[in-house]
Amino acid sequence: MDGELGDFLRSRRARIQPEEVGLPSYGRRRVPGLRREEVAQLAGVSVDYYVRLEQGRGPGAPSRTRSGGVSDAVLDAIARMLRLDEAEHAYLRAVARPRRQDGHGPATPRVRPGVQLLLDGMDRNPAYVLDHRMDVLAWNPLADAVLGFSGTGDLSLPRRLFLDPVSRELYPDWAEVTAQMVSHLRLQAGHHPGDPATGELVAELARASEEFRRLWGDHLVKPCDHGVKLLRHPVAGLLTLPYETLTVPAAPDQTIVVYTPEPGSETAERLALLGSWATSHTG
């Protein structure tokens, strides 16, 4: 994750053309988008300051606040100039002012029994818990019937998606799902800069998957907090699964993902049959 701040800023300024911000374009440019000097001018900071920030010169960067991080005013000005959305803005703050780590990364707390009871009580809704690395920590029987968590030794969703060929059959819109997952994983990685397990996961996937390398290199950051997933289940057939996510207040790095099909819909009926089928095959 070294150099993340500079890589992110370069990727964001590359997507903005001079004409979009009222600057003249002087013929061909060596790189796409804005120059560093133009970003500094439009953000109202010195060129030297911005260059140091993008080059990630660490504690020697100028105008640091007493807390050791770049000031809110500077980050907000750069975010406005680069037209960052809410998630990108939060990510910029996270990578510009990484939290102190003890070298071991954040520990993953176990899912509390009450959370497991909550999952089990959702007999009509597949539900599971993820940590910040998108490892599956707990699930209910219907989620297991849909995604087969208990039948695999690897509960990492990114690994399953990129390294298991079955995932391309499970997700008809595999390309869209992978893009969403990588943008969410990068967002989480920015908020946990000292987590070695995240770094190892990213390195492993970058070595093994060309698609992952390309998507990771795009530097897109976006939370996967709601949406719709299409799944082609080998028993139940095509499932249209809206989903919502909920953060566990006592464990903010844990997220409950709940699939919420419309009552009476074809998908809801198929899930009910799948639940019955799974019970009969495991009972």
SULFEN-V863916 format. One record per pair of residues at least 6 apart in sequence whose ideal C-beta (glycine too) atoms are under 7 Angstrom apart, sorted by the first residue. I is the first residue (numbers start at 1). J is the second residue. Records with the same first field share a line. If there is no record, write none. Layout:
I=J + J
This chain:
1=189 + 193 + 199
3=56
4=95 + 190
5=56 + 95 + 96
6=54 + 55 + 56
7=219
8=92 + 95 + 219
9=54
10=54
11=219
12=82 + 84
13=33 + 34 + 39 + 82
14=31 + 32 + 33
15=33
16=33 + 34 + 82 + 83
17=33
18=24 + 25 + 34 + 38
19=25
21=42
23=38
36=47 + 50 + 51 + 54
37=47
39=50 + 81
40=46 + 47 + 49 + 50
42=81
43=50 + 77 + 78 + 81
44=77
45=74 + 77
49=62 + 63
52=61 + 62
53=61 + 70
63=71
64=70
65=71
69=96 + 97
70=96 + 97
75=92 + 93 + 96
79=89 + 92
84=92
87=187 + 221 + 222 + 223
88=221
91=187 + 190 + 221
94=190 + 191
95=190 + 193
98=193
101=193 + 194
103=194
105=192 + 194 + 195 + 196 + 197
106=192 + 195 + 253
108=131
109=251
111=129 + 137 + 138 + 254
112=250
115=129 + 138 + 248
116=138
119=127 + 138 + 139 + 140
120=140
122=140 + 258
123=142
125=142 + 258 + 259 + 260
126=140 + 142 + 143 + 146 + 259
127=140 + 143 + 256 + 257 + 258
128=136 + 138 + 139 + 143 + 149 + 257
129=137 + 138 + 254 + 255 + 256
130=136 + 137 + 255 + 257
131=137 + 253 + 254
132=188 + 192 + 253
133=197 + 198 + 201
134=156 + 157 + 158 + 181 + 185
135=155 + 156
136=149 + 155 + 157
137=254
139=149
141=278
142=271 + 275
143=149
144=150
145=274 + 275 + 278
146=231 + 233 + 274
149=155
154=160
156=201
157=181
158=181 + 185 + 201 + 205
160=167
161=167 + 177 + 178 + 181
162=178 + 205 + 208 + 209 + 211 + 212
163=208 + 209
167=174
168=174
169=232
170=231 + 232
171=177 + 230 + 231
172=230 + 232
173=230
177=229
178=211 + 215
179=215
180=224
181=224
182=212 + 215 + 216
183=220 + 221 + 222
184=222 + 223 + 224
186=216 + 219 + 220 + 221
187=221 + 222 + 223
189=198 + 202
190=221
192=198
202=216
205=212
206=212 + 213 + 216
225=245
226=243 + 244 + 245
227=243
228=240 + 241 + 242
229=241 + 243
230=238 + 240
231=239 + 241
232=238
233=239 + 274
235=274 + 277
236=270 + 271 + 273 + 274
237=270
239=267 + 270
240=261 + 267
241=259 + 261 + 267
242=260 + 261
243=257 + 258 + 259 + 260
244=258 + 260
245=255 + 256 + 257
246=255 + 256
247=255
248=254 + 256
261=267 + 268 + 271
262=268
